Amino acid sequence: MPEITTDDGCRLHYQLDGREDGPLLVFANSLGTALAMWDPQVPSLGEHFRILRFDARGHGLSGIGAGAYGIDRLGRDVLSLLDHLGVAKAHFCGLSMSGMVGIWLGRQAPERCLSLALCNTAALIGSKETWEARIAAVMAQGTAGITDAVIDRWFTEPFRARAPAEVARIAVMLRTTPSAGYAAACAAIRDADLRAELGAIAVRTLVIAGTFDQSTTAADGRFLAQGIPGARYAELASAHLSNIEAAGDFTRTLSDFLSS
């Protein structure tokens, strides 16, 4: 199992796919999922890119790490992976929590970024009170206790009805995410307000939003696109996990952006 150990002692599990001599495209998972959330994108984009996927700390097969951390720590985890692989610059695609990581990278490490795709995310997600309640629920009930309610927000009802196997696959990721890892990531999102950073991002950026996303709304996506100089905006007919619910349109939109 390929993994690295970060400077603060956290194990990060990663996987490489795609064209070995292609430019590196990093996919970073959302809160409560794992690297397999990007399975729909790998076959097509792997024809042109070397694809790096990894489990964020506290998720999937990665370790949780010790103590609290912020979005900056998640950003440094990405840089640690690039350093480990000997890659100077890469394309980065993050969704929700990891979209915030992309904002951090674009502001704090633009020299490592070929481009950014910020998907179903926002510079400020939710309120402190909402995240505190989520953390309390997870620590009391485990991630299994919130899975049904979260899945209802992640996918529209028509998609849940027509693709139950795919919904179930994602639900397993959420249900098996360690409670401590999920709660630590919730706290990182709770404490992040990146709105003042947007105007200083000088990396070519794509923002993808979902028309029916209740967690990070299309209005949030438009705010990002308007705040980041020269950013491109695309809106898909999906709820929160647009790369799954609108997989074909998502992959084409990202591919067109990367090749333009």
VOBA-1610 file (N, C-alpha, C; in pm, whole numbers, padded with zeros to 5 digits, always signed):
BEGIN
Met+00085-00120+00000Met+00000+00000+00000Met+00088+00124+00000Pro+00089+00202-00107Pro+00176+00320-00110Pro+00129+00425-00011Glu+00222+00476+00068Glu+00188+00579+00164Glu+00312+00660+00197Ile+00291+00778+00252Ile+00399+00860+00305Ile+00366+00892+00450Thr+00467+00939+00521Thr+00446+00990+00656Thr+00481+01139+00654Thr+00390+01222+00693Thr+00411+01366+00689Thr+00504+01411+00801Asp+00542+01538+00797Asp+00634+01591+00897Asp+00577+01586+01038Asp+00445+01577+01052Asp+00387+01567+01186Asp+00347+01423+01220Gly+00397+01329+01140Gly+00380+01188+01173Gly+00253+01121+01127Cys+00178+01183+01038Cys+00052+01124+00990Cys+00077+01043+00862Arg+00025+00923+00859Arg+00034+00840+00738Arg-00072+00884+00636Leu-00031+00900+00511Leu-00124+00932+00403Leu-00116+00823+00297His-00228+00760+00274His-00238+00657+00170His-00268+00724+00037Tyr-00197+00680-00068Tyr-00220+00739-00199Tyr-00220+00632-00307Gln-00264+00671-00426Gln-00271+00579-00539Gln-00242+00656-00667Leu-00163+00595-00755Leu-00131+00654-00884Leu-00195+00572-00995Asp-00254+00640-01092Asp-00316+00577-01207Asp-00284+00660-01331Gly-00326+00607-01445Gly-00320+00686-01567Gly-00186+00681-01639Arg-00171+00775-01726Arg-00055+00781-01816Arg+00072+00818-01739Glu+00171+00731-01741Glu+00289+00751-01658Glu+00369+00874-01698Asp+00366+00911-01826Asp+00445+01027-01871Asp+00360+01153-01884Gly+00238+01151-01832Gly+00151+01268-01841Gly+00173+01364-01727Pro+00127+01488-01742Pro+00133+01584-01630Pro+00049+01533-01514Leu+00089+01569-01393Leu+00021+01516-01275Leu-00108+01594-01247Leu-00215+01519-01225Leu-00344+01573-01185Leu-00379+01514-01050Val-00391+01600-00948Val-00421+01557-00812Val-00572+01568-00787Phe-00632+01460-00740Phe-00771+01461-00697Phe-00774+01446-00545Ala-00842+01537-00475Ala-00850+01533-00329Ala-00996+01514-00288Asn-01019+01426-00190Asn-01156+01387-00157Asn-01228+01487-00068Ser-01358+01473-00066Ser-01444+01557+00017Ser-01450+01503+00160Leu-01509+01581+00248Leu-01533+01536+00385Leu-01618+01409+00384Gly-01568+01305+00452Gly-01647+01184+00467Gly-01639+01085+00353Thr-01549+01109+00257Thr-01532+01011+00149Thr-01386+00964+00148Ala-01345+00902+00039Ala-01208+00853+00024Ala-01170+00866-00122Leu-01050+00824-00155Leu-01000+00848-00291Leu-01085+00783-00399Ala-01159+00677-00365Ala-01243+00609-00464Ala-01362+00693-00509Met-01387+00808-00443Met-01496+00894-00492Met-01469+00941-00634Trp-01341+00941-00675Trp-01304+00991-00807Trp-01300+00881-00913Asp-01347+00762-00881Asp-01345+00652-00979Asp-01407+00690-01113Pro-01517+00767-01118Pro-01576+00798-01249Pro-01485+00881-01339Gln-01391+00955-01282Gln-01308+01044-01363Gln-01180+00978-01414Val-01137+00870-01349Val-01005+00814-01378Val-00991+00757-01520Pro-01086+00679-01571Pro-01063+00618-01702Pro-01039+00719-01814Ser-01122+00822-01821Ser-01108+00921-01928Ser-00986+01010-01908Leu-00974+01070-01793Leu-00864+01164-01769Leu-00730+01092-01757Gly-00733+00965-01719Gly-00610+00889-01711Gly-00544+00864-01846Glu-00617+00885-01955Glu-00557+00872-02088Glu-00457+00982-02116His-00472+01094-02047His-00388+01211-02076His-00304+01256-01957Phe-00340+01214-01836Phe-00274+01263-01715Phe-00228+01148-01627Arg-00122+01173-01552Arg-00086+01086-01441Arg-00174+01132-01325Ile-00251+01044-01269Ile-00350+01081-01167Ile-00304+01037-01029Leu-00298+01132-00939Leu-00268+01105-00799Leu-00395+01125-00718Arg-00439+01020-00652Arg-00548+01030-00556Arg-00495+00989-00420Phe-00551+01047-00315Phe-00508+01010-00180Phe-00624+01028-00084Asp-00617+00957+00027Asp-00715+00972+00134Asp-00669+01084+00226Ala-00750+01187+00240Ala-00717+01293+00335Ala-00700+01234+00474Arg-00618+01299+00555Arg-00597+01248+00692Arg-00732+01232+00763Gly-00743+01121+00835Gly-00868+01091+00904Gly-00972+01022+00818His-00936+00991+00693His-01030+00932+00599His-00967+00809+00533Gly-01052+00718+00488Gly-01005+00602+00414Gly-00897+00526+00487Leu-00786+00499+00418Leu-00677+00421+00474Leu-00566+00508+00531Ser-00586+00638+00536Ser-00486+00727+00596Ser-00501+00731+00747Gly-00395+00775+00814Gly-00402+00794+00958Gly-00478+00920+00993Ile-00504+00936+01119Ile-00579+01053+01165Ile-00486+01167+01203Gly-00368+01134+01253Gly-00278+01238+01300Gly-00311+01274+01444Ala-00223+01351+01504Ala-00240+01388+01645Ala-00279+01534+01657Gly-00384+01562+01733Gly-00422+01699+01761Gly-00504+01765+01652Ala-00546+01887+01684Ala-00628+01964+01590Ala-00543+02018+01476Tyr-00607+02053+01366Tyr-00537+02111+01252Tyr-00634+02195+01171Gly-00581+02270+01076Gly-00665+02355+00991Gly-00649+02319+00845Ile-00714+02397+00759Ile-00705+02375+00615Ile-00560+02387+00568Asp-00480+02470+00634Asp-00340+02483+00595Asp-00266+02351+00609Arg-00298+02273+00713Arg-00234+02143+00730Arg-00271+02049+00616Leu-00395+02051+00574Leu-00437+01968+00461Leu-00367+02011+00333Gly-00344+02141+00318Gly-00269+02190+00203Gly-00125+02144+00205Arg-00063+02146+00323Arg+00075+02100+00333Arg+00085+01950+00309Asp-00022+01876+00339Asp-00023+01733+00306Asp-00011+01712+00155Val-00081+01794+00077Val-00070+01785-00068Val+00072+01815-00113Leu+00132+01918-00058Leu+00269+01952-00095Leu+00366+01841-00057Ser+00342+01775+00056Ser+00427+01663+00097Ser+00419+01549-00004Leu+00302+01523-00056Leu+00287+01419-00158Leu+00361+01457-00285Leu+00349+01582-00328Leu+00422+01626-00447Leu+00572+01614-00426Asp+00620+01653-00309Asp+00763+01642-00280Asp+00807+01496-00284His+00727+01409-00225His+00759+01266-00222His+00772+01210-00363Leu+00687+01256-00453Leu+00687+01206-00591Leu+00784+01281-00680Gly+00848+01385-00626Gly+00942+01463-00704Gly+00878+01546-00812Val+00757+01595-00785Val+00681+01673-00883Val+00682+01820-00842Ala+00729+01905-00932Ala+00737+02048-00900Ala+00602+02116-00908Lys+00521+02081-01010Lys+00392+02146-01032Lys+00289+02043-01072Ala+00165+02066-01032Ala+00057+01974-01068Ala-00074+02050-01083His-00166+01990-01159His-00304+02034-01159His-00369+01981-01032Phe-00461+02059-00974Phe-00526+02018-00850Phe-00677+02029-00866Cys-00748+01924-00826Cys-00894+01923-00828Cys-00943+01876-00692Gly-01016+01964-00623Gly-01070+01929-00492Gly-01218+01963-00484Leu-01292+01883-00408Leu-01436+01902-00396Leu-01471+01923-00249Ser-01554+02023-00224Ser-01603+02056-00090Ser-01487+02090+00002Met-01461+02012+00106Met-01349+02040+00195Met-01220+02060+00118Ser-01194+01975+00021Ser-01069+01983-00053Ser-01069+02096-00155Gly-01187+02148-00188Gly-01190+02271-00266Gly-01131+02386-00185Met-01159+02387-00054Met-01098+02487+00033Met-00946+02470+00036Val-00900+02345+00033Val-00757+02319+00026Val-00700+02379-00102Gly-00775+02367-00212Gly-00730+02426-00338Gly-00716+02577-00329Ile-00809+02642-00261Ile-00799+02787-00241Ile-00670+02819-00165Trp-00643+02743-00060Trp-00521+02765+00019Trp-00397+02747-00069Leu-00395+02642-00150Leu-00280+02618-00236Leu-00261+02731-00337Gly-00372+02777-00394Gly-00362+02885-00492Gly-00308+03014-00433Arg-00333+03034-00305Arg-00285+03156-00239Arg-00146+03138-00180Gln-00120+03023-00118Gln+00003+03004-00042Gln+00113+02931-00119Ala+00077+02855-00223Ala+00177+02780-00299Ala+00146+02784-00448Pro+00127+02902-00505Pro+00091+02910-00648Pro+00198+02853-00740Glu+00323+02855-00694Glu+00432+02803-00776Glu+00426+02651-00793Arg+00342+02584-00713Arg+00327+02439-00725Arg+00203+02400-00804Cys+00126+02499-00850Cys-00004+02472-00912Cys-00004+02507-01060Leu-00032+02408-01145Leu-00055+02434-01286Leu-00194+02491-01308Ser-00290+02443-01234Ser-00427+02495-01239Ser-00502+02444-01117Leu-00617+02505-01092Leu-00704+02466-00981Leu-00844+02439-01033Ala-00905+02331-00988Ala-01048+02307-01009Ala-01111+02301-00870Leu-01194+02400-00840Leu-01258+02413-00708Leu-01404+02374-00725Cys-01441+02260-00673Cys-01570+02200-00706Cys-01661+02191-00584Asn-01785+02234-00602Asn-01886+02224-00495Asn-01826+02264-00361Thr-01774+02386-00359Thr-01704+02434-00241Thr-01736+02581-00221Ala-01674+02639-00118Ala-01695+02780-00087Ala-01576+02829-00006Ala-01560+02959-00002Ala-01453+03017+00079Ala-01489+03015+00227Leu-01617+03004+00257Leu-01668+02990+00394Leu-01785+02893+00386Ile-01775+02779+00455Ile-01880+02678+00447Ile-01951+02667+00581Gly-02079+02697+00581Gly-02160+02680+00701Gly-02123+02777+00812Ser-02186+02757+00926Ser-02161+02841+01043Ser-02088+02760+01149Lys-02027+02830+01243Lys-01959+02760+01352Lys-02058+02675+01431Glu-02179+02726+01449Glu-02279+02652+01526Glu-02317+02522+01455Thr-02331+02527+01323Thr-02365+02408+01247Thr-02257+02301+01260Trp-02131+02344+01249Trp-02021+02248+01258Trp-02008+02193+01399Glu-02030+02275+01499Glu-02025+02226+01637Glu-02131+02118+01659Ala-02249+02141+01604Ala-02356+02042+01618Ala-02320+01913+01544Arg-02259+01926+01426Arg-02220+01807+01350Arg-02113+01728+01426Ile-02016+01798+01480Ile-01910+01730+01556Ile-01970+01656+01675Ala-02060+01722+01747Ala-02122+01659+01864Ala-02201+01534+01824Ala-02272+01542+01712Ala-02352+01428+01667Ala-02263+01311+01630Val-02153+01339+01561Val-02064+01232+01518Val-01994+01168+01637Met-01952+01247+01732Met-01885+01190+01848Met-01982+01110+01936Ala-02110+01143+01929Ala-02209+01070+02008Ala-02260+00945+01936Gln-02278+00955+01802Gln-02344+00848+01727Gln-02251+00776+01630Gly-02132+00831+01606Gly-02049+00779+01499Gly-02095+00831+01365Thr-02014+00813+01263Thr-02053+00860+01129Thr-02175+00784+01076Ala-02195+00661+01124Ala-02313+00586+01081Ala-02442+00659+01119Gly-02438+00732+01230Gly-02558+00801+01277Gly-02601+00918+01192Ile-02508+00974+01111Ile-02543+01089+01027Ile-02550+01053+00880Thr-02520+00928+00845Thr-02504+00891+00704Thr-02630+00917+00622Asp-02745+00874+00667Asp-02866+00889+00587Asp-02896+01036+00559Ala-02886+01119+00660Ala-02916+01261+00642Ala-02816+01328+00548Val-02689+01292+00559Val-02588+01352+00472Val-02606+01306+00328Ile-02633+01179+00308Ile-02654+01127+00173Ile-02771+01198+00105Asp-02875+01229+00181Asp-02989+01301+00124Asp-02950+01440+00074Arg-02848+01498+00132Arg-02799+01630+00088Arg-02697+01617-00025Trp-02626+01507-00027Trp-02522+01489-00128Trp-02577+01460-00267Phe-02695+01396-00273Phe-02752+01357-00402Phe-02900+01397-00408Thr-02946+01433-00527Thr-03088+01462-00543Thr-03169+01332-00533Glu-03298+01348-00503Glu-03385+01230-00492Glu-03392+01152-00623Pro-03404+01217-00742Pro-03407+01138-00866Pro-03280+01055-00885Phe-03163+01110-00851Phe-03040+01033-00867Phe-03037+00917-00769Arg-03079+00939-00645Arg-03081+00830-00548Arg-03170+00717-00597Ala-03278+00751-00667Ala-03372+00649-00716Ala-03315+00572-00835Arg-03242+00640-00923Arg-03196+00573-01045Arg-03057+00511-01031Ala-02981+00547-00927Ala-02844+00494-00913Ala-02819+00448-00769Pro-02901+00356-00719Pro-02887+00316-00578Pro-02753+00251-00547Ala-02694+00179-00642Ala-02566+00114-00615Ala-02455+00217-00596Glu-02457+00320-00678Glu-02355+00424-00666Glu-02373+00502-00536Val-02497+00531-00501Val-02524+00600-00374Val-02478+00514-00257Ala-02504+00384-00264Ala-02464+00293-00157Ala-02312+00287-00144Arg-02242+00293-00257Arg-02096+00290-00255Arg-02041+00409-00178Ile-02098+00526-00201Ile-02052+00646-00131Ile-02095+00643+00015Ala-02212+00590+00042Ala-02259+00581+00181Ala-02167+00494+00265Val-02112+00389+00206Val-02018+00304+00279Val-01893+00383+00317Met-01844+00468+00226Met-01727+00550+00257Met-01754+00638+00378Leu-01871+00701+00380Leu-01905+00790+00490Leu-01922+00712+00620Arg-01993+00603+00612Arg-02024+00524+00732Arg-01898+00466+00796Thr-01795+00441+00715Thr-01673+00380+00766Thr-01562+00481+00794Thr-01589+00609+00774Thr-01492+00712+00810Thr-01481+00718+00962Pro-01360+00713+01018Pro-01347+00718+01165Pro-01410+00846+01221Ser-01483+00833+01329Ser-01550+00948+01388Ser-01451+01058+01425Ala-01337+01020+01482Ala-01238+01120+01521Ala-01180+01191+01400Gly-01159+01118+01291Gly-01107+01180+01169Gly-01208+01274+01107Tyr-01334+01232+01105Tyr-01440+01316+01050Tyr-01456+01443+01133Ala-01457+01428+01264Ala-01475+01544+01352Ala-01360+01643+01340Ala-01237+01592+01327Ala-01122+01681+01312Ala-01132+01760+01183Ala-01177+01696+01076Ala-01193+01765+00948Ala-01306+01869+00957Cys-01414+01835+01027Cys-01522+01932+01048Cys-01468+02058+01117Ala-01383+02039+01216Ala-01327+02153+01288Ala-01238+02238+01197Ala-01165+02173+01107Ala-01082+02249+01013Ala-01168+02335+00921Ile-01278+02281+00875Ile-01370+02358+00790Ile-01436+02470+00871Arg-01477+02436+00992Arg-01541+02535+01081Arg-01454+02660+01098Asp-01325+02641+01110Asp-01235+02750+01143Asp-01179+02822+01020Ala-01221+02781+00901Ala-01164+02838+00777Ala-01256+02945+00718Asp-01202+03063+00698Asp-01270+03170+00625Asp-01169+03225+00526Leu-01183+03186+00400Leu-01084+03218+00297Leu-01132+03327+00203Arg-01235+03397+00240Arg-01294+03496+00149Arg-01195+03607+00112Ala-01111+03646+00206Ala-01017+03756+00180Ala-00900+03712+00092Glu-00888+03581+00069Glu-00775+03529-00008Glu-00801+03527-00158Leu-00925+03533-00199Leu-00961+03503-00338Leu-00896+03598-00439Gly-00898+03727-00411Gly-00849+03824-00508Gly-00701+03815-00537Ala-00626+03747-00448Ala-00481+03736-00467Ala-00440+03605-00536Ile-00536+03523-00575Ile-00503+03398-00642Ile-00471+03426-00788Ala-00353+03384-00830Ala-00308+03410-00967Ala-00286+03280-01044Val-00360+03177-01008Val-00353+03047-01074Val-00478+03030-01160Arg-00462+02974-01279Arg-00577+02950-01366Arg-00675+02859-01295Thr-00802+02903-01287Thr-00898+02837-01197Thr-01031+02809-01266Leu-01083+02690-01240Leu-01218+02651-01277Leu-01298+02632-01151Val-01419+02688-01147Val-01512+02666-01037Val-01631+02587-01091Ile-01660+02474-01028Ile-01776+02394-01065Ile-01874+02394-00948Ala-02001+02423-00977Ala-02105+02424-00875Ala-02220+02335-00919Gly-02306+02299-00824Gly-02423+02218-00854Gly-02550+02300-00833Thr-02636+02297-00931Thr-02760+02374-00924Thr-02842+02338-00800Phe-02839+02211-00759Phe-02923+02165-00648Phe-02843+02139-00521Asp-02723+02192-00515Asp-02636+02172-00399Asp-02685+02259-00283Gln-02721+02195-00171Gln-02765+02268-00053Gln-02650+02299+00042Ser-02538+02228+00028Ser-02427+02242+00122Ser-02335+02357+00082Thr-02295+02359-00043Thr-02217+02471-00099Thr-02292+02511-00226Thr-02369+02614-00217Thr-02468+02647-00319Thr-02404+02702-00446Ala-02485+02709-00551Ala-02439+02772-00674Ala-02400+02917-00650Ala-02469+02985-00560Ala-02432+03123-00525Ala-02292+03127-00464Asp-02259+03028-00382Asp-02124+03019-00327Asp-02022+03003-00440Gly-02054+02919-00537Gly-01964+02898-00650Gly-01945+03024-00732Arg-02053+03096-00756Arg-02040+03221-00832Arg-01957+03323-00756Phe-01970+03325-00624Phe-01889+03416-00542Phe-01741+03385-00560Leu-01706+03257-00561Leu-01566+03219-00585Leu-01520+03265-00722Ala-01599+03234-00823Ala-01558+03265-00960Ala-01544+03415-00982Gln-01631+03492-00918Gln-01622+03638-00931Gln-01505+03695-00852Gly-01466+03626-00744Gly-01360+03677-00659Gly-01220+03642-00706Ile-01206+03532-00781Ile-01075+03487-00829Ile-01053+03543-00969Pro-00950+03623-00989Pro-00929+03687-01121Pro-00921+03584-01233Gly-01007+03604-01335Gly-01004+03521-01454Gly-01063+03383-01438Ala-01126+03351-01326Ala-01178+03216-01304Ala-01291+03185-01401Arg-01300+03059-01439Arg-01408+03009-01524Arg-01512+02942-01435Tyr-01640+02961-01467Tyr-01748+02906-01386Tyr-01832+02810-01468Ala-01865+02695-01408Ala-01955+02598-01471Ala-02053+02548-01367Glu-02179+02536-01405Glu-02283+02488-01314Glu-02347+02363-01373Leu-02352+02257-01293Leu-02403+02129-01338Leu-02533+02095-01268Ala-02614+02012-01332Ala-02743+01971-01275Ala-02719+01859-01174Ser-02680+01897-01054Ser-02648+01798-00951Ser-02665+01861-00814Ala-02655+01776-00713Ala-02644+01825-00575Ala-02495+01834-00541His-02456+01789-00421His-02322+01822-00371His-02209+01745-00439Leu-02226+01616-00461Leu-02117+01539-00524Leu-02139+01536-00675Ser-02107+01648-00737Ser-02134+01663-00880Ser-02051+01570-00965Asn-01933+01531-00919Asn-01849+01442-00999Asn-01909+01302-01011Ile-02005+01272-00923Ile-02073+01142-00928Ile-02211+01156-00990Glu-02290+01250-00942Glu-02427+01265-00994Glu-02428+01311-01139Ala-02335+01397-01176Ala-02325+01446-01314Ala-02189+01408-01370Ala-02154+01282-01354Ala-02017+01236-01382Ala-01970+01271-01522Gly-02052+01245-01623Gly-02011+01272-01761Gly-01986+01419-01785Asp-02080+01503-01744Asp-02064+01647-01763Asp-01948+01701-01682Phe-01930+01648-01560Phe-01818+01692-01477Phe-01686+01661-01546Thr-01670+01538-01590Thr-01544+01497-01651Thr-01516+01576-01778Arg-01618+01599-01860Arg-01598+01677-01983Arg-01561+01821-01950Thr-01628+01879-01851Thr-01599+02018-01813Thr-01455+02031-01764Leu-01413+01939-01678Leu-01277+01942-01626Leu-01176+01916-01737Ser-01203+01820-01823Ser-01113+01788-01932Ser-01096+01906-02028Asp-01207+01972-02061Asp-01201+02088-02150Asp-01118+02200-02089Phe-01135+02220-01959Phe-01059+02324-01890Phe-00910+02291-01890Leu-00876+02167-01859Leu-00736+02129-01850Leu-00666+02135-01984Ser-00741+02109-02091Ser-00679+02107-02224Ser-00684+02242-02295Ser-00752+02340-02235Ser-00767+02469-02303Ser-00642+02554-02287
//
